[in-house]
C-alpha cells in the first residue's frame, strides 16, 4: 500500500489559494496544462505554441496525421495519392464525418479552410512557402473541390511534396464560413470542428476551457464526457491541486521536480506514468550575437555541460541523452559530433578563441552568456542553474534571465537573445524540420515568420537541405541529411540536450493512459475514469 504524504499547512494553504484563484471543480474531469496557450484560433494565429496545438487535437481533425511510427496517414482523408508527375495530390474524404454543429463535412469545407489559412498570413500559412533567390515562392498553385468527397491540391514542383504533406498535419479543418483569423473572435470562441471534444466555454482571465464529448465523432465518442483544461504552470500549485483531487490528469508534468514526482507516485490515489519521448530539449545559440557568434565558444559550452549529471540528478533519469534534433527512430537520424562532458576540451577551445582569465578571478574576459528561460517551469530553472555552475567551472560567465513565456517567445523570434532553452514538440520527428531550423531562408524577418531563430547561415547546409528536400529517393535523401547533420553538429547553432520522457500524473482511477512518443493528446479521448 502506498504511503500517504502529509504536507499539512503548506498544502492546505496552497489548496485554498488555487481553489480561490482557479475555481477548480470536482464534478468535471480536470486536466492541468503546464503553461499558457496563445490562441484558440486553430488556423489563423500569428503564433503557435505547444499547448494551443494540444487543445487543437482535442477539437479538430486534419486531412492527414502521423501514426506511432511517424508515418503520414489519412485522418479526415481516407486516402491521398500523388499523380504520376508528382504535381497533384488527390485526397478522398471519409464518409459520415460531421462537425460539432451537425453539418456534414464535405470538400467545400476543406477548400474554405485553406483559403482562410492563406488569407490570414499566420504562422501555419508560412509553412506553405519557401524563399528562393530572396523571393517568396508559394508551394501550392491551386486547391480544387471537384466533388463533395474530393480535394485536389496542385504544387509547383514534385519535390514540394516533402513540405506539403507534413505541414497538413497541424491544419485543423473548419466548416465553410467559420470565423478564423485576426479580429474574427476565434481566439476566445473558436469555430466548431470534427474532433472528439467540442467547445463549451473559455475564461480568458483564468485561461480555463471547458469541453464536452462529441457523441457524433466518427471514430467513436470519447469515454469521459466533460473535461476542463486549466493552466497550472506553478509546480507547487499543481502539486497541491493533484493532492486535493481537484486535478485528475497532468499530461505535461515537466514543471515538477523529480523529488516531487517520487512523492506523488508514493501517494495514495495518485500515480505517475512515464514513457519514452521523442521531443527534444535544447540550448539554442543566436549565432549573430557575441560571444556565441564564434562556433568555438558554442563547442566549449557543449563540452562544459555535463548532460549525464543533469539527466540523473535533476531529471532523476527521466530522459535520454540527445545528439540530434531528430529522434533516434527517424530514418534520417545521424548523431554527428558527440559532445561528451570534457572540461579540459572546453578550456582548450576557449584558450584557442583567445578568451582567457587575465585577472585571476576564475572567469574569462568575455561577454557573459545571458540565458533566457521561461519562468513557468521549475525544472528548467533548476537545470539552467546547474548549467550556469558547470560553465563557471571552465570560466564562462553566464547570467539567467527568467521571462514570462509569451515575452520570451517574442524576444527569441526577434533575435533579442544570446542563448535560450526550450523544447520542440512533435515537429522534430520529420527530417524536413532540419530545413525549418537551419536553412538561412527561414531566418525570421519582420515580414516573415521563420523557425531559424538562431540565425544560422551555412551555404553548404542550405544546398544539402534543399537537395534532400527535393530528393524523392529516401536512401539518397538520407545521405544528404546525414551530411548536413554532420556539419550542423560540428558548427552547433543548436545544442541538443535530451529527449524527455513523457510524464503524466493521474488519479489512480484514471485508466488506459497511452501517450505516443511525440506527446500529442489524442490519448485523452480513450481515457476511462471511475469516480
N, C-alpha and C positions, 0 to 999 in steps of 0.2 A: 504494500500500500504506500502511495506517495505521502511524503510528509507535507503538512500544510505550512506555508510560510506566513508568519505573523509579523507584520511590519507596523502594526499598531498605529500610533498617532500620525506618522508621516503619511502612510497610505490613506488613512481616513481623511486627513486634510486634503490630499490630492484628489480623492474621490469626490469630496464636497466641491472642490474647485472646478473640476472638469464637469461634474454634473450640472453646476450652475452656468458654466460658460458654454457647454456644448449641448446641453439638453438631451443627454443620452436617454434612450427608452429601451425597456426590456421587452416590449411587445413586438418589436421589429428586429429582424436579424441584422446586426450592425457590423460593417466592415470598416476597418481603420486603414486609411491611406497614409503613407509615410511622408507626404509633403503636399503642398498646394498644387492645384492644376490651373492652367492658364485659360482654358476655354472649354465650353461645351459645344461649340460650333465644330462639327465633325470634318468639314472640308475647307472652310474659307478663312480660317485663322491665320494671322501672320506669324504666329509662333506655335511650336508643337513641343509638348513635354510628355514624359512617360506616363504620368497619371491621367492626363487627358486621353491618351491613347488606350489606357486600360479601361477607362469608362466607355470609350467608343466601342470596344469589343463586346461590351455587355448589351448595348442598344442597337448596334448596326452590324450588317454584313457587307462584304466587298465582293467584287467579281471573283477574285482568287484569294487564296490564303496559303500559308506554309504548313506542312504537316510536321510530325515529330522528327523527320529526317531532314528538315529544312528544304524539302522539295515543294514546288509550286503546284497546287491542285485547285480544282474548282471549289468555289464557295456558293455564291448565287448563280454562277455559271456552272452547269453540269459538265460542260466540256469547253475547251478552247483549242483551236487548231490554226497553224500557220498555212499560208498559201505556199506554193512551190517556190516562188521567188522571194519568200520571206518578208514581203512588204505589207501583207494583210493578215490580220488575226480575226477569226470569227468566233464569237462567244455565243453559245446556246444556253439560254436561261432555264432554270428549273421550272417545272410546272408547280402550281399550287402554292406559291410564296405570296404572302400578304404583308402589308405594312401594319403597324400598330393601330391605325385608324380603320382597318378593314379593307382598304383598297388593294387591288391585286397588283403585284409587281409586273411591269412589262418593260420592253426595251426603251420606251419613251422616257421612263424614269431614269434609266441609266444615262441616256443621252443628255437629259436635263442636268443630271449631277455633274457631268464632265463640262458641260457648257458653263455652269456656275462656278465650277472649280477654276477654270481658266480666266473667267471674268474677275474672280476675287484677287488674283495675283498673290495668293497667300503662300505659306511655306510649302505646302504639299504640291501646289501648282508648279513651283520652281523645279521640282524633280523631273518634270517632263520637258526640260530644255537643257541644252548644253551651250557652252561658249566655244566657238571656233573662229580663230583669227580675230578675236576680240568682238565677235558678233554673236548675238543670241540666235540659236537655232532651235526651233520647236521640233521635237521628235515625232509628234503626231500631225499628220496632214489632214485627216478627217475622221469623224465618228458618225456612223450612219445606223439607222434602225430600220432595215428593210421589211421586217415584220415584227409582231409582238414579242417573239421569243429570241430574236437575233440582234446582236450588236456586232458591227464590223468596224474595226479600228485599223486605219492605214498609217504606216510610218514612213519616214523619209528614206531610210536605208535599212537593209536587213539586220545590221549589227545593233540597231537600236532596240531590238527585241530584249537585249540584256538590260536595258534601262526601263523598257515598258512594263514587263511582267512583274518584276519586284516592286515597282512603285505603284502598282494597282492595289497591293495588299492594304495600305492604310486609307484608301479612298472609300469612305462609307457611302453606300447608295441611299439616296433620299428620294422621296416622291416628287414628281414634277410640281412646280410652283411652290415648293417648300422654301421658307426663309433661310438663307445662309449668307455668310459674308458680312462685311462691315455694315453697321447700322441696321442690321436685319433683326436684331434681338435674339439671335441664335445663341449668343454667349450665355444667356440666362434661361431661355426657353428654347431648347433645341428642337429641330424638326423630328418627326417620327421616323422610325427605322423599321427594319425587319428582324432585329435581334431578339435574343431570349428574354430581355427585360425592356419595359417601356417606361418612359419618363413620367413621374408624378409631380415632383416639386423640387425647387432649388432655393436654398437660402444663401445668397452670395455673401452676406455678412459673416456667417459661420462656416461657409464652404461645405455645406451639407446637402446631399442629394438623396431623394427617395425614389425608388424604382419598384415596379411590381412585375411579376412574371407575365409574359405574353403567352396566353393559352394557345394562340394560333401559330406558335413558332414552328417552322417547317421541319425541324429536327426533333420536335417533341418539347413540351413545356418544361421549364426549369422546375426542379423539385422544391426549392424554397420560394415561397410566393411573394414575400415582401422583403426588400433589403434597403438598408440605409448606409450610404457612404459618407464618412466624415474624415476630416483631416486631423491626425494626431501626430504631428511631427516631433513633439517633445517626448523624449524617451520616458521620463518619469510619469507624465500624464498617461501615456499609452499603457505603461505597466499597471498603473492604478486602475484604469478602465477595464483592462483584461481581468485583473484580480477581482474587481467588483462584479463582473459578469455583464456589464453594460456593453462591452465589445465582444463579439463572438468570433471574429476572424481578423487577423492582421497579416495579409499576404506579403507585405514588404517590411519585415521586422528588422531591417538592417540598422535602424536607428538605436536598437537596444544593444548594449554591450554584452559580450559572451557570458559574464557572470550573472547578469540578469536573465539571460536565456536559460542558463543552467538552473537557476532558482525557479523560474516559471515551469520548466519541464518537470520539476520535482513537486510542483504544486498540485494539490487535488483539484480536479475538474478542468485542468489546462494541459495542453500538450504542445510540443514543438516538432514540426515536421520539416525535415531537411531533404533536399535532393540536389544533385549536381546541376550547376547552371552554366549557360553559355554566354551570358552577358559579360562585358569587360569593364573592369575598374582601371583607371589610367591616371597618369600625370601628363598634362598637355603643356608644351612649351610654346610661347609666342616667339617664333623664330626670327621676328623682326625687332625684338626687344632685348636690350642689354641686360644681363651678360649672357643670356641663353641664346643669343643670335650666333654664338660660337658653338659648333657641334661638340667640341672638346669639353666644354662645360656641361653640356647635356649628358654626354657619356660619363663624365665624372660623377654627376648626380646619380645616374643609374648604378654605377659600381658602388657608390656610397650607401645606397638604400639596401637594407637587409630585409628583403621581402619574406624570407623564410621565418624570420623572427616576428614580423608583422602578422603573418598568417597564423602562426602558432600562438603568439602571446596576445595580440589584440583581437584577432578573429576566432580564437580557440579552434583553429584548424578548419574553419568552415569556408574554405576557398581552395582553389588550385592555382598554382603559380602560372602566369601567362608570359608567353614570348612573342605573341602576335595579337592583333585585334581580332583575328578570326578564331573561332573555336577550333579545338583540335579535331573535331569531327568533320570539319569542312574539307571538301575535295581539293581546295586550293591552299590549304594550310602550309606555311613554311615558318620555322622558328627564326631563321636568320641568325644574327649575332645574339648570343646568350649572355646576359649581364648577371653573372654570379656576384655575390657580395665580396668585394675586394677593395678595402680601404686603401691599400698600398697602390693599386692601379689608379684609383681615384685621385690620390695625391700626386702621382706622377703626371697624370693628364693635366691637372691644374698647374703644376710647375711648367709643363710644356706650353700652356696657354699664357705663361708669364704672370700668373696670379699667385703671389707669394705673401707670406706673413712677414712684413718688414719691421714691425714694431714689437713682435714677440707676445702679442695678446692672444695668440691662438687662432685668430681669424685672418683670412687672407684679405688683401686690399682689393676689394671688388664691390660692385654694386650689389646690395642684398637682393636675394630672390624673394619676391613677395608672392606668397601662395594664397590665391583667392579661393575660399571654400564656401559652401552653403552652410548657413548657421543651423539648418534644420536637423542635421544628423550628428548625433553624439559619437557614433563610430568614426565618421570622417574627421571629426575634431580630434579624436584620440589618435588615429593613425597619422594625422598630419603633424601632431606634436612629436610623435616618435620619429617621423622622417626629419623634422626640424633638428632633433637631437643627433640623429645619425649624420646629417650633413655637417653639423657643428664639429663632429669628431674629425672631419677632414679639412675643417677650416672654411666651410662655405656658410656665410651668414644667410639665414632665412627668417622672414617675418610672415606671420599668418594673419590674413585679413578675412574676417568672417562676415558674410553678407547675406541678406535675405535672398532666397533662391532666384526670384524673378530679376532682382537687381544684378546678381552675379551673371545670369544668362545674358542679360542685355550688355553688360560690360565686356564679357568674353566675345560676344558676337561683334562688338565694335572694336575689338583689338586692344581694350584697355586692361591689359593684364600681362604679367610676366610668366607665371606658372599657375595652372589651375588643376583641379582634380574632379573627377565625376565618374559616371557610369553610363555606358551606351547600352540601351535595352532593345534587343531584338534585331536591329538593323545590321549588326556586325556578323550575322550568320551567312551573309552573301558576300562573295569577294568583290562585287561591284562597290561595296562600301569603301574599299581601298581608294577607288577613284573619287568617291564623295569626299573623303577626308584628306586626301593628299594630292589631288590634281590642282595645279595652280589656277585652273579655270573656275574652281569652286571656292576661291578666297572671297570672303564676304566684302561687298562694296555697298555704298548707300542705296544703289538702285537694284541690288540683287542679294537675296538671302543665299548664303553659302555655308557649307559644313566644314570647309578647311579653315577652321578658326585659329589654327596655329600658324597660318600664313606661310606654309611651307612651299618652296619652289625648287623643282629639280627637273630640268628639261628631259633627261633620260627617263625619269619616273613617269612624267607626262606621256612620253612616247610609248613606254611599255604598257601603261594602263589603258591608253587609247587603243593599242593593238589588241590587248586582252579583251577589252570591251567589245571589239569588233569581230573577234575570232569565234566562229561557230563551233569549231572542234574543241571539245573540252580538254583533251590532252594537251593540245598546243596552247590553249588559253592558260592552262596550269603552269606551263613552263614560263610564260610571260609574267604571270602573277608571282611566281616564285622569285624570279629575278628582281622584280620590283620590290618585293618584301625584303629581300636581302639588302638592297640599297636603303630602304626606309629604316630598317632596324639598325643599320650602321650609322645613318645620319640622325636618327632618333628625334624626329619632331614630336612624337608621342611615345611615352614610355608605358607599355602595358604592365600593369601590376599583377592582377589576378582575376580569375573567374569566380565571383562569389557564388556560394551555394544559394539556391532558393530556400528561404527560410519563412515558414508560415507558423504563426501561433494561432491556436484554435481552442475553443471549448472542447472538452472530451466528447461531448455529444455530437460534434460535427464529424461526419464521416465522408468517405470517398474523396479525399483530398489528393488530387493527382495533377500537379502543375508540370507543364512541359519545361524543357531546358531553357527556352527563351524567356520564360516567366510571364507569358501573357495570361489573361484572366478568363479564358474560355472554360476553365475547370469549374468556375463558380456555378454555372448552370447545372452541373452534375452533382453538386454537393447535396448531402442529406443531413437533416438536423432534427433531433428529437428534444423538445424542451423538457 
